Amino acid sequence: MIVVSGCLLGVCCRYDGLSKPENEIIKLARLRHLLPVCPEQLGGLPTPRPPAFISGGDGFDVLEGKARVLTVEEAKDVTSYFLRGAMECKRIVEIFGVKRAILKSRSPSCGVILQTGVAAAALILSGVQVSEAG
């Protein structure tokens, strides 16, 4: 089983209320058991919601209390939602014994390459092999 950002499967859970379907991920869903998640929704944020960014570091720093997650326009602190969502994703992978995750790129929750998001960091620290798409 693989955890996947729901938006990559066509679930309208992105901050803008849209999805970001990736054909390769959708094809993979026909061959493997994929478990869609949206850390921001799991953390209690609505959809749509204001876009957010990590201020002062990356997702690892947010987990350590050294950085915050803020909304882009109003600089409202939404760190607690991102932390709750990351912990819920971690709980899901533990319950199902998931060892691999494919998460949405350029996301303050799910990103990996340009900046590690909060949920991605939590999963990496749990020993999950995390990659990104989209």
N, CA, C and O atoms as CSV, one atom per row, in Angstrom:
chain,resi,resn,atom,element,x,y,z
A,1,MET,N,N,0.844,-1.173,0.000
A,1,MET,CA,C,0.000,0.000,0.000
A,1,MET,C,C,0.892,1.239,0.000
A,1,MET,O,O,1.945,1.272,0.637
A,2,ILE,N,N,0.442,2.252,-0.729
A,2,ILE,CA,C,1.181,3.507,-0.858
A,2,ILE,C,C,0.253,4.654,-0.492
A,2,ILE,O,O,-0.882,4.714,-0.965
A,3,VAL,N,N,0.731,5.566,0.351
A,3,VAL,CA,C,-0.002,6.790,0.644
A,3,VAL,C,C,0.263,7.774,-0.491
A,3,VAL,O,O,1.398,7.929,-0.941
A,4,VAL,N,N,-0.800,8.437,-0.947
A,4,VAL,CA,C,-0.689,9.385,-2.059
A,4,VAL,C,C,-1.465,10.649,-1.706
A,4,VAL,O,O,-2.546,10.579,-1.121
A,5,SER,N,N,-0.907,11.806,-2.066
A,5,SER,CA,C,-1.672,13.047,-1.926
A,5,SER,C,C,-2.940,12.912,-2.755
A,5,SER,O,O,-2.887,12.620,-3.950
A,6,GLY,N,N,-4.085,13.129,-2.107
A,6,GLY,CA,C,-5.367,12.957,-2.781
A,6,GLY,C,C,-5.501,13.772,-4.055
A,6,GLY,O,O,-6.115,13.314,-5.019
A,7,CYS,N,N,-4.938,14.968,-4.074
A,7,CYS,CA,C,-5.057,15.828,-5.257
A,7,CYS,C,C,-4.418,15.199,-6.484
A,7,CYS,O,O,-4.835,15.482,-7.607
A,8,LEU,N,N,-3.408,14.348,-6.291
A,8,LEU,CA,C,-2.754,13.675,-7.416
A,8,LEU,C,C,-3.649,12.610,-8.042
A,8,LEU,O,O,-3.424,12.189,-9.177
A,9,LEU,N,N,-4.652,12.182,-7.304
A,9,LEU,CA,C,-5.613,11.202,-7.812
A,9,LEU,C,C,-6.880,11.866,-8.356
A,9,LEU,O,O,-7.805,11.181,-8.793
A,10,GLY,N,N,-6.919,13.193,-8.329
A,10,GLY,CA,C,-8.072,13.913,-8.846
A,10,GLY,C,C,-9.061,14.355,-7.781
A,10,GLY,O,O,-10.121,14.887,-8.109
A,11,VAL,N,N,-8.733,14.146,-6.512
A,11,VAL,CA,C,-9.594,14.605,-5.423
A,11,VAL,C,C,-9.419,16.115,-5.291
A,11,VAL,O,O,-8.292,16.606,-5.227
A,12,CYS,N,N,-10.515,16.844,-5.249
A,12,CYS,CA,C,-10.478,18.312,-5.169
A,12,CYS,C,C,-10.229,18.751,-3.728
A,12,CYS,O,O,-11.148,19.171,-3.026
A,13,CYS,N,N,-8.979,18.646,-3.303
A,13,CYS,CA,C,-8.632,18.967,-1.923
A,13,CYS,C,C,-7.518,20.000,-1.818
A,13,CYS,O,O,-7.104,20.347,-0.712
A,14,ARG,N,N,-7.027,20.496,-2.950
A,14,ARG,CA,C,-5.977,21.527,-2.899
A,14,ARG,C,C,-6.499,22.804,-2.249
A,14,ARG,O,O,-7.706,22.979,-2.081
A,15,TYR,N,N,-5.591,23.680,-1.891
A,15,TYR,CA,C,-5.977,24.944,-1.251
A,15,TYR,C,C,-6.978,25.730,-2.081
A,15,TYR,O,O,-7.821,26.435,-1.526
A,16,ASP,N,N,-6.899,25.619,-3.404
A,16,ASP,CA,C,-7.784,26.376,-4.293
A,16,ASP,C,C,-9.076,25.628,-4.634
A,16,ASP,O,O,-9.857,26.082,-5.470
A,17,GLY,N,N,-9.296,24.493,-3.992
A,17,GLY,CA,C,-10.501,23.706,-4.222
A,17,GLY,C,C,-10.432,22.835,-5.454
A,17,GLY,O,O,-11.424,22.211,-5.830
A,18,LEU,N,N,-9.272,22.784,-6.089
A,18,LEU,CA,C,-9.094,21.987,-7.296
A,18,LEU,C,C,-8.248,20.764,-7.000
A,18,LEU,O,O,-7.867,20.522,-5.855
A,19,SER,N,N,-7.958,20.000,-8.031
A,19,SER,CA,C,-7.081,18.841,-7.908
A,19,SER,C,C,-5.913,19.025,-8.862
A,19,SER,O,O,-5.872,19.991,-9.623
A,20,LYS,N,N,-4.983,18.117,-8.822
A,20,LYS,CA,C,-3.815,18.130,-9.710
A,20,LYS,C,C,-3.560,16.690,-10.155
A,20,LYS,O,O,-2.522,16.108,-9.840
A,21,PRO,N,N,-4.540,16.110,-10.909
A,21,PRO,CA,C,-4.405,14.694,-11.265
A,21,PRO,C,C,-3.161,14.421,-12.110
A,21,PRO,O,O,-2.833,15.160,-13.038
A,22,GLU,N,N,-2.495,13.351,-11.758
A,22,GLU,CA,C,-1.314,12.884,-12.485
A,22,GLU,C,C,-1.651,11.533,-13.096
A,22,GLU,O,O,-1.962,10.580,-12.382
A,23,ASN,N,N,-1.587,11.455,-14.412
A,23,ASN,CA,C,-1.973,10.230,-15.112
A,23,ASN,C,C,-1.219,8.998,-14.621
A,23,ASN,O,O,-1.806,7.924,-14.488
A,24,GLU,N,N,0.071,9.147,-14.351
A,24,GLU,CA,C,0.852,7.993,-13.902
A,24,GLU,C,C,0.386,7.499,-12.529
A,24,GLU,O,O,0.398,6.296,-12.266
A,25,ILE,N,N,-0.019,8.412,-11.666
A,25,ILE,CA,C,-0.511,8.028,-10.344
A,25,ILE,C,C,-1.876,7.347,-10.481
A,25,ILE,O,O,-2.153,6.359,-9.802
A,26,ILE,N,N,-2.713,7.876,-11.353
A,26,ILE,CA,C,-4.032,7.269,-11.576
A,26,ILE,C,C,-3.881,5.865,-12.166
A,26,ILE,O,O,-4.618,4.954,-11.789
A,27,LYS,N,N,-2.932,5.686,-13.088
A,27,LYS,CA,C,-2.657,4.346,-13.632
A,27,LYS,C,C,-2.164,3.409,-12.530
A,27,LYS,O,O,-2.550,2.241,-12.476
A,28,LEU,N,N,-1.312,3.932,-11.658
A,28,LEU,CA,C,-0.786,3.127,-10.561
A,28,LEU,C,C,-1.913,2.656,-9.635
A,28,LEU,O,O,-1.853,1.562,-9.076
A,29,ALA,N,N,-2.931,3.495,-9.484
A,29,ALA,CA,C,-4.069,3.150,-8.621
A,29,ALA,C,C,-4.812,1.916,-9.130
A,29,ALA,O,O,-5.484,1.233,-8.357
A,30,ARG,N,N,-4.696,1.634,-10.402
A,30,ARG,CA,C,-5.352,0.449,-10.973
A,30,ARG,C,C,-4.549,-0.823,-10.719
A,30,ARG,O,O,-5.059,-1.933,-10.873
A,31,LEU,N,N,-3.277,-0.645,-10.325
A,31,LEU,CA,C,-2.393,-1.790,-10.120
A,31,LEU,C,C,-2.060,-2.047,-8.655
A,31,LEU,O,O,-1.804,-3.185,-8.262
A,32,ARG,N,N,-2.065,-0.999,-7.859
A,32,ARG,CA,C,-1.663,-1.084,-6.455
A,32,ARG,C,C,-2.738,-0.472,-5.566
A,32,ARG,O,O,-3.591,0.280,-6.035
A,33,HIS,N,N,-2.690,-0.796,-4.300
A,33,HIS,CA,C,-3.580,-0.169,-3.327
A,33,HIS,C,C,-2.974,1.171,-2.927
A,33,HIS,O,O,-1.903,1.227,-2.324
A,34,LEU,N,N,-3.677,2.248,-3.273
A,34,LEU,CA,C,-3.239,3.584,-2.910
A,34,LEU,C,C,-4.196,4.154,-1.874
A,34,LEU,O,O,-5.411,3.986,-1.978
A,35,LEU,N,N,-3.648,4.818,-0.892
A,35,LEU,CA,C,-4.438,5.405,0.174
A,35,LEU,C,C,-4.327,6.926,0.056
A,35,LEU,O,O,-3.294,7.496,0.407
A,36,PRO,N,N,-5.389,7.596,-0.441
A,36,PRO,CA,C,-5.314,9.051,-0.616
A,36,PRO,C,C,-5.424,9.787,0.715
A,36,PRO,O,O,-6.243,9.439,1.566
A,37,VAL,N,N,-4.589,10.809,0.881
A,37,VAL,CA,C,-4.642,11.660,2.067
A,37,VAL,C,C,-4.488,13.121,1.646
A,37,VAL,O,O,-3.907,13.418,0.602
A,38,CYS,N,N,-5.000,14.003,2.449
A,38,CYS,CA,C,-4.729,15.435,2.328
A,38,CYS,C,C,-4.399,15.913,3.741
A,38,CYS,O,O,-5.302,16.094,4.558
A,39,PRO,N,N,-3.121,16.116,4.034
A,39,PRO,CA,C,-2.743,16.518,5.387
A,39,PRO,C,C,-3.429,17.789,5.865
A,39,PRO,O,O,-3.757,17.910,7.045
A,40,GLU,N,N,-3.647,18.727,4.968
A,40,GLU,CA,C,-4.256,19.991,5.384
A,40,GLU,C,C,-5.722,19.788,5.768
A,40,GLU,O,O,-6.196,20.385,6.734
A,41,GLN,N,N,-6.438,18.958,5.025
A,41,GLN,CA,C,-7.811,18.632,5.417
A,41,GLN,C,C,-7.817,17.808,6.696
A,41,GLN,O,O,-8.634,18.052,7.583
A,42,LEU,N,N,-6.918,16.837,6.801
A,42,LEU,CA,C,-6.842,16.020,8.013
A,42,LEU,C,C,-6.516,16.866,9.240
A,42,LEU,O,O,-6.882,16.517,10.362
A,43,GLY,N,N,-5.826,17.976,9.015
A,43,GLY,CA,C,-5.489,18.885,10.103
A,43,GLY,C,C,-6.618,19.820,10.488
A,43,GLY,O,O,-6.519,20.532,11.488
A,44,GLY,N,N,-7.702,19.829,9.700
A,44,GLY,CA,C,-8.863,20.639,10.040
A,44,GLY,C,C,-9.066,21.882,9.204
A,44,GLY,O,O,-9.976,22.665,9.479
A,45,LEU,N,N,-8.240,22.083,8.187
A,45,LEU,CA,C,-8.420,23.254,7.330
A,45,LEU,C,C,-9.515,22.993,6.297
A,45,LEU,O,O,-9.689,21.860,5.848
A,46,PRO,N,N,-10.252,24.038,5.920
A,46,PRO,CA,C,-11.318,23.878,4.921
A,46,PRO,C,C,-10.740,23.838,3.510
A,46,PRO,O,O,-9.569,24.148,3.288
A,47,THR,N,N,-11.575,23.455,2.582
A,47,THR,CA,C,-11.247,23.517,1.159
A,47,THR,C,C,-12.384,24.248,0.472
A,47,THR,O,O,-13.535,23.830,0.596
A,48,PRO,N,N,-12.104,25.323,-0.248
A,48,PRO,CA,C,-10.781,25.945,-0.428
A,48,PRO,C,C,-10.322,26.658,0.836
A,48,PRO,O,O,-11.095,26.857,1.773
A,49,ARG,N,N,-9.048,27.039,0.842
A,49,ARG,CA,C,-8.432,27.714,1.973
A,49,ARG,C,C,-7.347,28.654,1.447
A,49,ARG,O,O,-6.888,28.483,0.318
A,50,PRO,N,N,-6.937,29.624,2.227
A,50,PRO,CA,C,-5.869,30.509,1.780
A,50,PRO,C,C,-4.566,29.725,1.571
A,50,PRO,O,O,-4.254,28.828,2.353
A,51,PRO,N,N,-3.812,30.056,0.530
A,51,PRO,CA,C,-2.511,29.404,0.355
A,51,PRO,C,C,-1.590,29.747,1.521
A,51,PRO,O,O,-1.718,30.802,2.141
A,52,ALA,N,N,-0.670,28.848,1.805
A,52,ALA,CA,C,0.226,29.030,2.940
A,52,ALA,C,C,1.662,28.710,2.537
A,52,ALA,O,O,1.914,28.104,1.495
A,53,PHE,N,N,2.588,29.129,3.382
A,53,PHE,CA,C,4.003,28.849,3.156
A,53,PHE,C,C,4.685,28.644,4.501
A,53,PHE,O,O,4.179,29.056,5.545
A,54,ILE,N,N,5.840,28.002,4.451
A,54,ILE,CA,C,6.631,27.791,5.664
A,54,ILE,C,C,7.582,28.973,5.816
A,54,ILE,O,O,8.323,29.309,4.893
A,55,SER,N,N,7.551,29.594,6.978
A,55,SER,CA,C,8.396,30.736,7.274
A,55,SER,C,C,9.465,30.343,8.289
A,55,SER,O,O,9.151,29.843,9.370
A,56,GLY,N,N,10.721,30.569,7.938
A,56,GLY,CA,C,11.804,30.329,8.891
A,56,GLY,C,C,12.411,28.949,8.848
A,56,GLY,O,O,13.061,28.532,9.807
A,57,GLY,N,N,12.217,28.229,7.760
A,57,GLY,CA,C,12.829,26.907,7.645
A,57,GLY,C,C,12.035,25.991,6.750
A,57,GLY,O,O,11.475,26.426,5.743
A,58,ASP,N,N,11.982,24.714,7.112
A,58,ASP,CA,C,11.235,23.725,6.334
A,58,ASP,C,C,10.352,22.919,7.281
A,58,ASP,O,O,10.207,23.263,8.454
A,59,GLY,N,N,9.766,21.848,6.763
A,59,GLY,CA,C,8.864,21.033,7.568
A,59,GLY,C,C,9.523,20.418,8.792
A,59,GLY,O,O,8.883,20.275,9.834
A,60,PHE,N,N,10.787,20.055,8.678
A,60,PHE,CA,C,11.505,19.519,9.842
A,60,PHE,C,C,11.587,20.582,10.933
A,60,PHE,O,O,11.409,20.288,12.115
A,61,ASP,N,N,11.859,21.829,10.521
A,61,ASP,CA,C,11.935,22.935,11.478
A,61,ASP,C,C,10.577,23.207,12.123
A,61,ASP,O,O,10.505,23.530,13.309
A,62,VAL,N,N,9.501,23.077,11.343
A,62,VAL,CA,C,8.153,23.255,11.910
A,62,VAL,C,C,7.907,22.181,12.971
A,62,VAL,O,O,7.386,22.483,14.045
A,63,LEU,N,N,8.272,20.948,12.683
A,63,LEU,CA,C,8.083,19.866,13.654
A,63,LEU,C,C,8.860,20.118,14.941
A,63,LEU,O,O,8.430,19.716,16.022
A,64,GLU,N,N,10.004,20.783,14.819
A,64,GLU,CA,C,10.837,21.075,15.988
A,64,GLU,C,C,10.453,22.384,16.676
A,64,GLU,O,O,11.049,22.746,17.691
A,65,GLY,N,N,9.464,23.094,16.135
A,65,GLY,CA,C,9.044,24.357,16.730
A,65,GLY,C,C,9.916,25.537,16.361
A,65,GLY,O,O,9.820,26.591,16.989
A,66,LYS,N,N,10.771,25.387,15.351
A,66,LYS,CA,C,11.699,26.447,14.939
A,66,LYS,C,C,11.178,27.278,13.777
A,66,LYS,O,O,11.752,28.323,13.472
A,67,ALA,N,N,10.106,26.843,13.118
A,67,ALA,CA,C,9.532,27.556,11.975
A,67,ALA,C,C,8.017,27.498,12.096
A,67,ALA,O,O,7.479,26.706,12.869
A,68,ARG,N,N,7.334,28.335,11.333
A,68,ARG,CA,C,5.877,28.429,11.376
A,68,ARG,C,C,5.306,28.310,9.973
A,68,ARG,O,O,6.014,28.516,8.988
A,69,VAL,N,N,4.025,27.977,9.883
A,69,VAL,CA,C,3.311,27.980,8.611
A,69,VAL,C,C,2.338,29.153,8.662
A,69,VAL,O,O,1.527,29.268,9.581
A,70,LEU,N,N,2.435,30.021,7.658
A,70,LEU,CA,C,1.632,31.233,7.604
A,70,LEU,C,C,0.854,31.308,6.306
A,70,LEU,O,O,1.302,30.795,5.281
A,71,THR,N,N,-0.314,31.946,6.339
A,71,THR,CA,C,-1.044,32.174,5.093
A,71,THR,C,C,-0.324,33.259,4.309
A,71,THR,O,O,0.301,34.149,4.885
A,72,VAL,N,N,-0.420,33.174,2.990
A,72,VAL,CA,C,0.324,34.074,2.111
A,72,VAL,C,C,-0.132,35.519,2.263
A,72,VAL,O,O,0.704,36.405,2.437
A,73,GLU,N,N,-1.420,35.778,2.202
A,73,GLU,CA,C,-1.903,37.154,2.165
A,73,GLU,C,C,-1.967,37.833,3.531
A,73,GLU,O,O,-1.595,39.001,3.649
A,74,GLU,N,N,-2.422,37.142,4.547
A,74,GLU,CA,C,-2.635,37.772,5.853
A,74,GLU,C,C,-1.590,37.395,6.892
A,74,GLU,O,O,-1.607,37.923,8.004
A,75,ALA,N,N,-0.687,36.498,6.550
A,75,ALA,CA,C,0.334,36.000,7.479
A,75,ALA,C,C,-0.294,35.429,8.757
A,75,ALA,O,O,0.275,35.537,9.843
A,76,LYS,N,N,-1.477,34.819,8.606
A,76,LYS,CA,C,-2.131,34.156,9.737
A,76,LYS,C,C,-1.402,32.852,10.039
A,76,LYS,O,O,-1.092,32.088,9.125
A,77,ASP,N,N,-1.134,32.601,11.286
A,77,ASP,CA,C,-0.416,31.396,11.697
A,77,ASP,C,C,-1.355,30.190,11.650
A,77,ASP,O,O,-2.339,30.134,12.387
A,78,VAL,N,N,-1.047,29.235,10.785
A,78,VAL,CA,C,-1.846,28.011,10.653
A,78,VAL,C,C,-1.012,26.771,10.982
A,78,VAL,O,O,-1.339,25.653,10.583
A,79,THR,N,N,0.062,27.002,11.713
A,79,THR,CA,C,0.992,25.918,12.048
A,79,THR,C,C,0.290,24.750,12.727
A,79,THR,O,O,0.563,23.596,12.399
A,80,SER,N,N,-0.595,25.026,13.655
A,80,SER,CA,C,-1.245,23.941,14.406
A,80,SER,C,C,-2.017,22.995,13.496
A,80,SER,O,O,-2.051,21.789,13.741
A,81,TYR,N,N,-2.638,23.534,12.444
A,81,TYR,CA,C,-3.367,22.693,11.495
A,81,TYR,C,C,-2.407,21.788,10.717
A,81,TYR,O,O,-2.689,20.611,10.491
A,82,PHE,N,N,-1.286,22.351,10.318
A,82,PHE,CA,C,-0.306,21.577,9.560
A,82,PHE,C,C,0.320,20.493,10.428
A,82,PHE,O,O,0.569,19.383,9.957
A,83,LEU,N,N,0.573,20.811,11.690
A,83,LEU,CA,C,1.112,19.798,12.603
A,83,LEU,C,C,0.099,18.682,12.851
A,83,LEU,O,O,0.457,17.504,12.841
A,84,ARG,N,N,-1.156,19.048,13.072
A,84,ARG,CA,C,-2.202,18.038,13.291
A,84,ARG,C,C,-2.340,17.137,12.063
A,84,ARG,O,O,-2.445,15.918,12.196
A,85,GLY,N,N,-2.341,17.730,10.881
A,85,GLY,CA,C,-2.442,16.951,9.648
A,85,GLY,C,C,-1.264,16.011,9.457
A,85,GLY,O,O,-1.435,14.871,9.024
A,86,ALA,N,N,-0.070,16.488,9.781
A,86,ALA,CA,C,1.123,15.646,9.676
A,86,ALA,C,C,1.036,14.458,10.623
A,86,ALA,O,O,1.394,13.338,10.258
A,87,MET,N,N,0.557,14.704,11.843
A,87,MET,CA,C,0.424,13.619,12.817
A,87,MET,C,C,-0.653,12.615,12.397
A,87,MET,O,O,-0.504,11.414,12.624
A,88,GLU,N,N,-1.724,13.099,11.793
A,88,GLU,CA,C,-2.762,12.188,11.301
A,88,GLU,C,C,-2.225,11.331,10.151
A,88,GLU,O,O,-2.526,10.140,10.080
A,89,CYS,N,N,-1.443,11.916,9.260
A,89,CYS,CA,C,-0.828,11.127,8.180
A,89,CYS,C,C,0.113,10.079,8.754
A,89,CYS,O,O,0.133,8.932,8.308
A,90,LYS,N,N,0.883,10.484,9.737
A,90,LYS,CA,C,1.793,9.544,10.397
A,90,LYS,C,C,1.001,8.394,11.024
A,90,LYS,O,O,1.405,7.234,10.931
A,91,ARG,N,N,-0.121,8.717,11.658
A,91,ARG,CA,C,-0.965,7.689,12.272
A,91,ARG,C,C,-1.495,6.719,11.210
A,91,ARG,O,O,-1.516,5.507,11.427
A,92,ILE,N,N,-1.920,7.253,10.070
A,92,ILE,CA,C,-2.441,6.418,8.987
A,92,ILE,C,C,-1.385,5.452,8.481
A,92,ILE,O,O,-1.675,4.271,8.293
A,93,VAL,N,N,-0.152,5.932,8.253
A,93,VAL,CA,C,0.878,5.023,7.743
A,93,VAL,C,C,1.236,3.960,8.782
A,93,VAL,O,O,1.570,2.829,8.429
A,94,GLU,N,N,1.165,4.325,10.057
A,94,GLU,CA,C,1.440,3.329,11.104
A,94,GLU,C,C,0.341,2.273,11.159
A,94,GLU,O,O,0.631,1.082,11.269
A,95,ILE,N,N,-0.920,2.701,11.082
A,95,ILE,CA,C,-2.045,1.755,11.135
A,95,ILE,C,C,-1.972,0.751,9.990
A,95,ILE,O,O,-2.181,-0.445,10.188
A,96,PHE,N,N,-1.672,1.252,8.784
A,96,PHE,CA,C,-1.684,0.397,7.598
A,96,PHE,C,C,-0.316,-0.184,7.247
A,96,PHE,O,O,-0.204,-0.940,6.282
A,97,GLY,N,N,0.701,0.145,7.991
A,97,GLY,CA,C,2.034,-0.387,7.711
A,97,GLY,C,C,2.610,0.119,6.402
A,97,GLY,O,O,3.346,-0.601,5.727
A,98,VAL,N,N,2.289,1.324,6.046
A,98,VAL,CA,C,2.743,1.907,4.776
A,98,VAL,C,C,4.230,2.251,4.860
A,98,VAL,O,O,4.693,2.799,5.860
A,99,LYS,N,N,4.965,1.925,3.810
A,99,LYS,CA,C,6.400,2.200,3.752
A,99,LYS,C,C,6.769,3.186,2.647
A,99,LYS,O,O,7.928,3.583,2.527
A,100,ARG,N,N,5.774,3.584,1.835
A,100,ARG,CA,C,6.069,4.475,0.704
A,100,ARG,C,C,4.956,5.510,0.563
A,100,ARG,O,O,3.781,5.214,0.782
A,101,ALA,N,N,5.348,6.730,0.193
A,101,ALA,CA,C,4.386,7.807,-0.036
A,101,ALA,C,C,4.783,8.583,-1.285
A,101,ALA,O,O,5.964,8.817,-1.541
A,102,ILE,N,N,3.775,8.978,-2.056
A,102,ILE,CA,C,3.976,9.857,-3.211
A,102,ILE,C,C,3.151,11.104,-2.922
A,102,ILE,O,O,1.922,11.055,-2.874
A,103,LEU,N,N,3.847,12.221,-2.731
A,103,LEU,CA,C,3.192,13.437,-2.284
A,103,LEU,C,C,3.322,14.557,-3.314
A,103,LEU,O,O,4.188,14.521,-4.188
A,104,LYS,N,N,2.446,15.549,-3.192
A,104,LYS,CA,C,2.365,16.665,-4.129
A,104,LYS,C,C,3.572,17.588,-3.970
A,104,LYS,O,O,3.894,18.013,-2.861
A,105,SER,N,N,4.230,17.891,-5.071
A,105,SER,CA,C,5.379,18.788,-5.044
A,105,SER,C,C,4.946,20.220,-4.724
A,105,SER,O,O,3.782,20.587,-4.887
A,106,ARG,N,N,5.897,21.004,-4.271
A,106,ARG,CA,C,5.705,22.438,-4.001
A,106,ARG,C,C,4.543,22.721,-3.054
A,106,ARG,O,O,3.793,23.677,-3.253
A,107,SER,N,N,4.399,21.907,-2.043
A,107,SER,CA,C,3.333,22.062,-1.058
A,107,SER,C,C,3.951,22.229,0.328
A,107,SER,O,O,4.912,21.535,0.658
A,108,PRO,N,N,3.412,23.146,1.149
A,108,PRO,CA,C,3.950,23.283,2.504
A,108,PRO,C,C,3.648,22.065,3.384
A,108,PRO,O,O,4.219,21.929,4.466
A,109,SER,N,N,2.771,21.196,2.935
A,109,SER,CA,C,2.510,19.935,3.640
A,109,SER,C,C,3.291,18.789,3.016
A,109,SER,O,O,3.949,18.018,3.714
A,110,CYS,N,N,3.212,18.686,1.697
A,110,CYS,CA,C,3.641,17.473,1.005
A,110,CYS,C,C,4.942,17.579,0.221
A,110,CYS,O,O,5.517,16.554,-0.147
A,111,GLY,N,N,5.413,18.771,-0.039
A,111,GLY,CA,C,6.608,18.939,-0.869
A,111,GLY,C,C,7.809,18.202,-0.315
A,111,GLY,O,O,7.894,17.928,0.882
A,112,VAL,N,N,8.744,17.884,-1.214
A,112,VAL,CA,C,9.944,17.172,-0.786
A,112,VAL,C,C,11.201,17.859,-1.322
A,112,VAL,O,O,12.112,18.157,-0.549
A,113,ILE,N,N,11.266,18.112,-2.611
A,113,ILE,CA,C,12.525,18.505,-3.236
A,113,ILE,C,C,12.902,19.964,-2.976
A,113,ILE,O,O,13.962,20.222,-2.405
A,114,LEU,N,N,12.077,20.911,-3.374
A,114,LEU,CA,C,12.425,22.319,-3.200
A,114,LEU,C,C,12.422,22.723,-1.727
A,114,LEU,O,O,13.308,23.449,-1.274
A,115,GLN,N,N,11.434,22.253,-0.992
A,115,GLN,CA,C,11.338,22.483,0.452
A,115,GLN,C,C,10.493,21.350,1.027
A,115,GLN,O,O,9.387,21.088,0.555
A,116,THR,N,N,11.012,20.697,2.026
A,116,THR,CA,C,10.277,19.598,2.633
A,116,THR,C,C,9.110,20.146,3.438
A,116,THR,O,O,9.287,20.989,4.317
A,117,GLY,N,N,7.910,19.653,3.125
A,117,GLY,CA,C,6.713,20.074,3.837
A,117,GLY,C,C,6.592,19.399,5.192
A,117,GLY,O,O,7.369,18.505,5.527
A,118,VAL,N,N,5.619,19.831,5.957
A,118,VAL,CA,C,5.450,19.353,7.333
A,118,VAL,C,C,5.071,17.873,7.367
A,118,VAL,O,O,5.683,17.098,8.101
A,119,ALA,N,N,4.071,17.473,6.584
A,119,ALA,CA,C,3.669,16.061,6.569
A,119,ALA,C,C,4.767,15.188,5.973
A,119,ALA,O,O,5.031,14.091,6.466
A,120,ALA,N,N,5.405,15.674,4.915
A,120,ALA,CA,C,6.500,14.913,4.308
A,120,ALA,C,C,7.607,14.671,5.332
A,120,ALA,O,O,8.136,13.564,5.425
A,121,ALA,N,N,7.958,15.702,6.098
A,121,ALA,CA,C,8.998,15.560,7.117
A,121,ALA,C,C,8.596,14.529,8.173
A,121,ALA,O,O,9.409,13.695,8.572
A,122,ALA,N,N,7.353,14.588,8.619
A,122,ALA,CA,C,6.885,13.631,9.629
A,122,ALA,C,C,6.959,12.199,9.108
A,122,ALA,O,O,7.345,11.286,9.837
A,123,LEU,N,N,6.587,12.006,7.836
A,123,LEU,CA,C,6.642,10.660,7.258
A,123,LEU,C,C,8.079,10.187,7.090
A,123,LEU,O,O,8.392,9.028,7.364
A,124,ILE,N,N,8.953,11.085,6.638
A,124,ILE,CA,C,10.369,10.726,6.487
A,124,ILE,C,C,10.945,10.307,7.836
A,124,ILE,O,O,11.649,9.301,7.928
A,125,LEU,N,N,10.648,11.072,8.872
A,125,LEU,CA,C,11.151,10.735,10.215
A,125,LEU,C,C,10.579,9.420,10.734
A,125,LEU,O,O,11.157,8.800,11.627
A,126,SER,N,N,9.437,8.989,10.173
A,126,SER,CA,C,8.830,7.713,10.544
A,126,SER,C,C,9.371,6.551,9.732
A,126,SER,O,O,8.960,5.407,9.927
A,127,GLY,N,N,10.295,6.841,8.818
A,127,GLY,CA,C,10.902,5.791,8.013
A,127,GLY,C,C,10.201,5.492,6.713
A,127,GLY,O,O,10.501,4.490,6.064
A,128,VAL,N,N,9.269,6.346,6.318
A,128,VAL,CA,C,8.551,6.170,5.055
A,128,VAL,C,C,9.410,6.716,3.922
A,128,VAL,O,O,9.990,7.795,4.040
A,129,GLN,N,N,9.490,5.969,2.825
A,129,GLN,CA,C,10.176,6.444,1.620
A,129,GLN,C,C,9.240,7.420,0.911
A,129,GLN,O,O,8.190,7.021,0.408
A,130,VAL,N,N,9.614,8.684,0.871
A,130,VAL,CA,C,8.763,9.720,0.329
A,130,VAL,C,C,9.324,10.245,-0.987
A,130,VAL,O,O,10.500,10.595,-1.082
A,131,SER,N,N,8.459,10.294,-2.001
A,131,SER,CA,C,8.814,10.928,-3.273
A,131,SER,C,C,7.701,11.902,-3.610
A,131,SER,O,O,6.654,11.910,-2.964
A,132,GLU,N,N,7.934,12.726,-4.628
A,132,GLU,CA,C,6.913,13.704,-4.984
A,132,GLU,C,C,6.566,13.632,-6.452
A,132,GLU,O,O,7.339,13.135,-7.271
A,133,ALA,N,N,5.384,14.140,-6.770
A,133,ALA,CA,C,4.895,14.220,-8.142
A,133,ALA,C,C,4.079,15.495,-8.269
A,133,ALA,O,O,3.707,16.120,-7.275
A,134,GLY,N,N,3.809,15.866,-9.513
A,134,GLY,CA,C,2.941,17.010,-9.774
A,134,GLY,C,C,3.607,18.299,-9.591
A,134,GLY,O,O,2.988,19.346,-9.780
